[in-house]
């Protein structure tokens, strides 16, 4: 087997204002058919799906905040892999982007969007991110208006502008030697447009820090109240990453061993699930703490969670909490690498964020080296509890 991920700086942060959802649509539409090229006939969506099924392989694209990613999985038997690479190259380099196909896909996406807006968690998350990132792409959500503003020609233009071989970062895991890997990468990128120069893309500005606290109350008829607390916090290449990672395991990322779970769920029964996490990106990604609770308990659960966060930022963990977290993370490190998919996720993370090539070799050492003082200082540099956004969605 071989698993391949191809990443481009073509994520949702590159969506033009008023066309949020363009990058995601560009990626999704690559599976809706390919045009005729190099003497090979066009394939519609069904024919493309049948071709992948015949090979027992898969290929598809998606877009996140920062990047557009394509993944190939195939057997490494030479006859199968060569056909899979050629088909993936066509799908990556020659998507049809036919207006009629886009009109149908847009209708399906709009229907899914309307359905999602009936779910309280979706409404809460979108409003929350908009408050955290009011003038930044991280805070923009796809809307009916932004989808209707996208034409098939916009898909084609975006593809030509951002999906160039010189901008690809390719990660591979599987039964290939170095020479075979280089050959495969050349085959996968062969149908993308070539250019004599690969100039740098325009920079995207970082979000502005929050100047003050903000509280948002959203009336919504639901059995549970949604509670979210957070702020923009950290880039992935920040030196504080490991201190924040270990510290958050203690605060709210370590499931049943975290402070939030112990205090909010176990001791007071205010929520079945309560959590916190950092989501670092190319720009300062958010710190988010969240829970669901009975509407009549929302105020108590919110106040308690805010107090726990504030205390942790001020004082950090105890020595016992730190030791338990480090033992748990180090002991579970092998589970982060126990499949091709997880290995590929880690390699793509190293490539995308320009992390040291010995990142995985030193991961347990970096976790073990974190001190209580490191956690306190990192949390105080990145989090300001008196300037966080708080959102509560539920019955009035």
C-alpha positions as CSV (number, residue, x, y, z in Angstrom):
1,X,0.0,0.0,0.0
2,X,0.9,3.6,-0.4
3,X,-0.8,6.7,1.0
4,X,0.0,10.1,-0.5
5,X,-1.1,13.6,0.6
6,X,-0.6,16.7,-1.7
7,X,-1.0,20.1,0.0
8,X,-1.3,23.5,-1.6
9,X,-1.5,27.0,0.0
10,X,-5.1,27.2,-1.4
11,X,-7.2,26.8,1.7
12,X,-10.2,28.9,2.7
13,X,-8.0,31.8,3.8
14,X,-7.5,32.4,0.1
15,X,-11.2,32.7,-0.6
16,X,-12.0,36.2,-2.0
17,X,-14.2,38.4,0.2
18,X,-17.8,37.6,-0.7
19,X,-17.0,34.1,-2.1
20,X,-16.4,32.1,1.1
21,X,-16.6,28.5,0.1
22,X,-14.7,28.8,-3.1
23,X,-11.7,26.7,-2.1
24,X,-13.9,24.0,-0.7
25,X,-15.9,24.0,-3.9
26,X,-12.8,23.8,-6.1
27,X,-11.6,20.7,-4.2
28,X,-15.0,19.0,-4.2
29,X,-15.6,19.6,-7.9
30,X,-12.4,17.7,-8.9
31,X,-14.4,14.5,-8.2
32,X,-17.3,15.6,-10.5
33,X,-15.6,14.7,-13.8
34,X,-12.5,15.4,-15.9
35,X,-12.2,16.9,-19.3
36,X,-10.6,15.3,-22.4
37,X,-6.9,15.9,-22.5
38,X,-3.8,14.3,-24.1
39,X,-5.9,12.0,-26.3
40,X,-7.9,10.6,-23.3
41,X,-11.7,11.0,-23.3
42,X,-13.6,13.0,-20.8
43,X,-15.0,11.2,-17.7
44,X,-18.1,12.2,-15.9
45,X,-18.6,11.7,-12.1
46,X,-19.9,8.1,-12.5
47,X,-17.2,7.0,-14.9
48,X,-14.6,8.5,-12.6
49,X,-16.0,6.6,-9.6
50,X,-16.1,3.4,-11.5
51,X,-12.5,3.8,-12.6
52,X,-11.4,4.2,-9.0
53,X,-13.5,1.2,-8.0
54,X,-11.9,-0.9,-10.7
55,X,-8.5,-0.1,-9.4
56,X,-9.4,-0.6,-5.7
57,X,-7.9,2.8,-5.1
58,X,-9.2,6.2,-3.9
59,X,-8.4,9.8,-4.5
60,X,-10.1,13.0,-3.3
61,X,-9.7,16.6,-2.2
62,X,-10.8,18.9,0.6
63,X,-10.0,22.4,1.9
64,X,-9.3,23.5,5.4
65,X,-8.6,27.0,6.7
66,X,-5.0,27.0,5.5
67,X,-4.6,24.4,2.8
68,X,-6.2,22.4,0.1
69,X,-5.3,18.7,0.3
70,X,-5.6,15.7,-2.0
71,X,-5.1,12.1,-0.8
72,X,-4.4,9.0,-2.9
73,X,-4.5,5.5,-1.5
74,X,-3.4,2.6,-3.8
75,X,-1.7,-0.8,-3.9
76,X,1.9,-0.5,-4.9
77,X,1.6,-3.3,-7.5
78,X,3.3,-1.5,-10.5
79,X,0.4,-2.0,-12.9
80,X,-2.2,-0.7,-10.4
81,X,-0.1,2.1,-9.1
82,X,0.8,3.5,-12.5
83,X,-2.9,3.6,-13.5
84,X,-3.9,5.1,-10.2
85,X,-1.2,7.8,-10.5
86,X,-2.3,8.7,-14.1
87,X,-6.0,8.9,-13.1
88,X,-5.2,11.0,-10.0
89,X,-3.0,13.3,-12.2
90,X,-6.0,13.8,-14.6
91,X,-8.4,14.5,-11.7
92,X,-6.0,16.9,-10.1
93,X,-4.9,18.6,-13.3
94,X,-7.9,18.5,-15.6
95,X,-11.1,18.8,-13.6
96,X,-14.1,19.6,-15.9
97,X,-15.7,22.4,-13.8
98,X,-18.6,22.4,-16.2
99,X,-21.2,25.1,-15.4
100,X,-24.1,22.6,-15.4
101,X,-22.2,20.3,-12.9
102,X,-21.4,23.3,-10.7
103,X,-25.1,24.4,-10.7
104,X,-26.1,20.9,-9.4
105,X,-23.3,20.7,-6.9
106,X,-24.2,24.2,-5.6
107,X,-27.9,23.2,-5.1
108,X,-26.7,20.2,-3.1
109,X,-24.4,22.3,-1.0
110,X,-27.1,24.9,-0.4
111,X,-29.5,22.2,0.8
112,X,-26.8,20.8,3.2
113,X,-26.1,24.3,4.4
114,X,-29.7,25.0,5.2
115,X,-30.0,21.7,7.1
116,X,-26.8,22.5,9.0
117,X,-28.2,25.8,10.2
118,X,-31.0,24.0,12.0
119,X,-28.4,22.4,14.3
120,X,-27.5,24.4,17.4
121,X,-23.9,23.3,17.4
122,X,-23.4,24.7,13.9
123,X,-25.0,28.0,14.6
124,X,-23.0,28.4,17.8
125,X,-19.7,27.5,16.2
126,X,-20.2,29.9,13.3
127,X,-21.2,32.9,15.5
128,X,-18.4,32.1,17.9
129,X,-15.7,32.0,15.1
130,X,-17.1,35.2,13.6
131,X,-16.7,37.0,17.0
132,X,-13.1,35.6,17.4
133,X,-12.0,36.6,13.9
134,X,-14.3,39.6,12.8
135,X,-11.9,40.8,10.1
136,X,-10.1,37.6,9.2
137,X,-10.8,34.6,6.9
138,X,-10.8,32.2,9.9
139,X,-14.0,33.9,11.0
140,X,-15.9,33.7,7.7
141,X,-18.6,31.1,7.1
142,X,-20.0,29.9,3.8
143,X,-23.4,31.4,3.2
144,X,-26.1,31.1,0.5
145,X,-25.0,34.5,-0.8
146,X,-21.3,33.5,-1.0
147,X,-22.1,30.3,-2.8
148,X,-24.4,32.0,-5.3
149,X,-21.6,34.5,-6.1
150,X,-19.3,31.6,-7.2
151,X,-19.4,30.8,-10.9
152,X,-17.7,27.9,-12.7
153,X,-15.2,30.3,-14.2
154,X,-14.2,31.2,-10.6
155,X,-13.4,27.6,-9.9
156,X,-11.2,27.4,-13.0
157,X,-9.4,30.6,-12.1
158,X,-8.7,29.6,-8.6
159,X,-7.4,26.2,-9.7
160,X,-5.0,27.8,-12.3
161,X,-3.8,30.4,-9.8
162,X,-3.0,28.2,-6.8
163,X,-2.6,24.6,-7.9
164,X,0.9,24.7,-9.4
165,X,3.5,21.9,-9.1
166,X,6.1,24.3,-7.6
167,X,3.7,25.0,-4.7
168,X,2.9,21.4,-3.8
169,X,4.1,19.8,-0.6
170,X,3.9,16.0,-1.0
171,X,4.0,13.4,1.8
172,X,4.1,9.7,1.3
173,X,3.8,6.6,3.5
174,X,4.0,3.1,2.2
175,X,5.9,0.4,0.4
176,X,8.1,2.5,-1.9
177,X,11.8,3.3,-2.1
178,X,13.0,6.8,-2.7
179,X,13.3,6.4,-6.4
180,X,9.8,5.0,-6.7
181,X,8.5,7.8,-4.6
182,X,10.1,10.5,-6.8
183,X,8.7,8.9,-9.9
184,X,5.2,8.7,-8.3
185,X,5.3,12.4,-7.3
186,X,6.3,13.4,-10.8
187,X,3.4,11.4,-12.2
188,X,0.9,12.9,-9.8
189,X,1.9,16.5,-10.6
190,X,2.4,16.0,-14.4
191,X,-0.9,17.4,-15.5
192,X,-0.9,20.6,-13.4
193,X,-0.2,23.8,-15.3
194,X,3.5,24.7,-15.4
195,X,5.0,28.1,-15.1
196,X,8.5,29.6,-15.7
197,X,8.3,31.4,-12.3
198,X,6.7,30.5,-9.0
199,X,6.3,33.9,-7.3
200,X,5.3,34.1,-3.7
201,X,1.6,34.3,-3.0
202,X,0.2,37.5,-1.4
203,X,0.6,37.4,2.4
204,X,-2.5,37.1,4.5
205,X,-2.4,39.3,7.6
206,X,-2.7,37.8,11.1
207,X,-5.9,38.5,13.0
208,X,-6.0,41.4,15.5
209,X,-5.9,40.4,19.2
210,X,-9.2,40.8,21.0
211,X,-9.3,44.2,22.8
212,X,-12.0,43.3,25.3
213,X,-14.3,40.6,26.5
214,X,-17.5,39.9,24.6
215,X,-20.6,38.0,25.6
216,X,-23.0,36.6,23.1
217,X,-26.4,35.2,23.9
218,X,-28.3,33.4,21.1
219,X,-32.0,32.3,21.7
220,X,-32.4,28.8,20.2
221,X,-35.0,26.2,21.0
222,X,-33.0,23.1,21.9
223,X,-32.8,20.6,24.7
224,X,-29.2,21.6,25.6
225,X,-27.4,24.9,25.9
226,X,-24.2,25.3,23.9
227,X,-21.4,27.1,25.8
228,X,-18.2,28.3,24.2
229,X,-15.3,30.3,25.6
230,X,-12.1,31.3,23.8
231,X,-9.8,33.7,21.8
232,X,-7.2,33.6,19.0
233,X,-4.1,32.1,20.5
234,X,-1.2,30.3,18.7
235,X,0.5,29.6,15.4
236,X,1.7,26.1,14.8
237,X,5.4,27.0,14.7
238,X,5.2,28.9,18.0
239,X,8.0,28.0,20.5
240,X,5.3,27.7,23.2
241,X,3.5,24.8,21.4
242,X,4.6,21.9,23.6
243,X,4.1,23.8,26.8
244,X,0.5,24.7,25.7
245,X,-0.1,21.2,24.4
246,X,0.9,19.5,27.7
247,X,-0.8,22.2,29.8
248,X,-4.1,21.9,27.9
249,X,-4.0,18.1,28.4
250,X,-4.3,18.9,32.1
251,X,-6.8,21.8,31.7
252,X,-9.3,20.2,29.3
253,X,-7.8,18.1,26.6
254,X,-7.1,14.9,28.6
255,X,-10.7,13.6,28.7
256,X,-11.4,12.2,32.1
257,X,-8.2,13.3,33.7
258,X,-8.6,17.0,33.0
259,X,-9.5,19.7,35.5
260,X,-12.6,20.8,33.5
261,X,-13.9,17.2,33.4
262,X,-13.2,16.6,37.1
263,X,-14.8,19.9,38.3
264,X,-17.7,20.4,35.8
265,X,-18.7,16.8,35.1
266,X,-17.5,14.5,37.9
267,X,-18.0,16.7,41.0
268,X,-21.0,18.7,39.9
269,X,-22.7,16.8,37.1
270,X,-23.2,19.9,35.0
271,X,-22.2,18.4,31.7
272,X,-21.6,15.0,30.2
273,X,-18.8,16.4,28.0
274,X,-16.5,19.4,28.7
275,X,-13.3,20.1,26.9
276,X,-10.7,22.6,25.8
277,X,-8.2,22.6,22.9
278,X,-5.8,24.8,20.9
279,X,-6.1,24.7,17.1
280,X,-2.9,26.3,15.8
281,X,-2.5,27.2,12.1
282,X,-0.5,29.4,9.8
283,X,-2.1,32.3,11.8
284,X,-2.9,32.3,15.5
285,X,-5.6,29.6,15.7
286,X,-8.1,29.6,18.5
287,X,-8.1,28.4,22.1
288,X,-11.6,27.0,22.7
289,X,-13.3,25.6,25.8
290,X,-16.8,24.2,25.4
291,X,-19.6,22.2,26.9
292,X,-23.3,21.3,26.6
293,X,-25.6,21.4,29.6
294,X,-29.2,21.8,30.7
295,X,-30.3,25.3,30.0
296,X,-31.1,26.0,33.6
297,X,-27.5,25.0,34.5
298,X,-25.8,27.1,31.8
299,X,-24.9,30.1,33.9
300,X,-23.4,27.9,36.7
301,X,-21.4,25.7,34.2
302,X,-20.1,28.8,32.4
303,X,-19.0,30.6,35.6
304,X,-17.3,27.5,36.9
305,X,-15.5,26.9,33.6
306,X,-14.3,30.5,33.4
307,X,-13.0,30.3,37.0
308,X,-11.1,27.1,36.2
309,X,-9.5,28.6,33.1
310,X,-8.6,31.8,35.0
311,X,-7.0,29.9,37.9
312,X,-5.1,27.6,35.5
313,X,-3.7,30.6,33.6
314,X,-2.6,32.3,36.8
315,X,-1.2,29.2,38.6
316,X,-0.6,26.4,36.1
317,X,-0.7,22.7,37.1
318,X,0.5,21.0,40.2
319,X,3.6,18.8,40.0
320,X,1.4,15.7,40.3
321,X,-0.9,16.8,37.4
322,X,2.1,17.5,35.2
323,X,3.7,14.2,35.9
324,X,0.5,12.3,35.2
325,X,0.0,14.2,31.9
326,X,3.5,13.6,30.7
327,X,3.3,9.9,31.6
328,X,-0.1,9.6,29.8
329,X,1.1,11.5,26.6
330,X,4.4,9.7,26.4
331,X,2.9,6.3,27.1
332,X,0.3,6.8,24.4
333,X,2.7,8.2,21.8
334,X,2.7,4.9,19.8
335,X,-1.0,5.3,19.2
336,X,-0.3,8.4,17.2
337,X,1.6,6.3,14.7
338,X,-0.2,3.0,14.5
339,X,-1.7,3.4,11.0
340,X,-0.7,4.7,7.6
341,X,-3.2,7.5,7.9
342,X,-1.8,8.7,11.3
343,X,1.8,8.5,9.9
344,X,0.7,10.5,6.9
345,X,-1.0,13.1,9.1
346,X,2.2,13.5,11.0
347,X,4.5,13.7,7.9
348,X,2.1,16.2,6.2
349,X,2.1,18.3,9.4
350,X,5.9,18.4,9.4
351,X,6.0,19.4,5.8
352,X,3.3,22.0,5.9
353,X,4.5,23.8,9.0
354,X,8.3,23.4,8.2
355,X,8.9,21.5,11.4
356,X,12.3,19.9,12.1
357,X,12.7,16.5,10.3
358,X,13.4,14.9,13.6
359,X,10.1,16.2,15.1
360,X,8.7,12.7,15.7
361,X,12.1,11.4,17.0
362,X,12.1,14.1,19.6
363,X,8.4,14.4,20.4
364,X,8.5,12.4,23.7
365,X,11.7,14.3,24.8
366,X,10.0,17.6,24.2
367,X,6.9,16.6,26.2
368,X,9.1,15.3,29.0
369,X,11.1,18.5,29.1
370,X,8.0,20.8,29.8
371,X,8.1,22.3,33.3
372,X,5.4,23.9,35.5
373,X,7.0,27.3,34.9
374,X,7.0,26.7,31.1
375,X,3.2,26.0,31.2
376,X,2.4,29.1,33.4
377,X,4.5,31.4,31.2
378,X,3.2,30.1,27.9
379,X,-0.5,30.3,29.1
380,X,0.0,33.8,30.4
381,X,1.6,34.9,27.1
382,X,-1.1,33.4,25.0
383,X,-4.4,33.6,27.0
384,X,-6.1,36.6,28.6
385,X,-9.2,35.4,30.4
386,X,-10.5,38.9,30.8
387,X,-10.6,39.4,27.0
388,X,-12.2,36.2,25.9
389,X,-15.4,35.7,23.8
390,X,-18.1,33.9,25.6
391,X,-21.2,32.4,23.7
392,X,-24.2,30.8,25.2
393,X,-26.8,29.4,22.7
394,X,-30.1,27.9,24.0
395,X,-33.6,28.5,25.1
396,X,-34.2,32.1,26.3
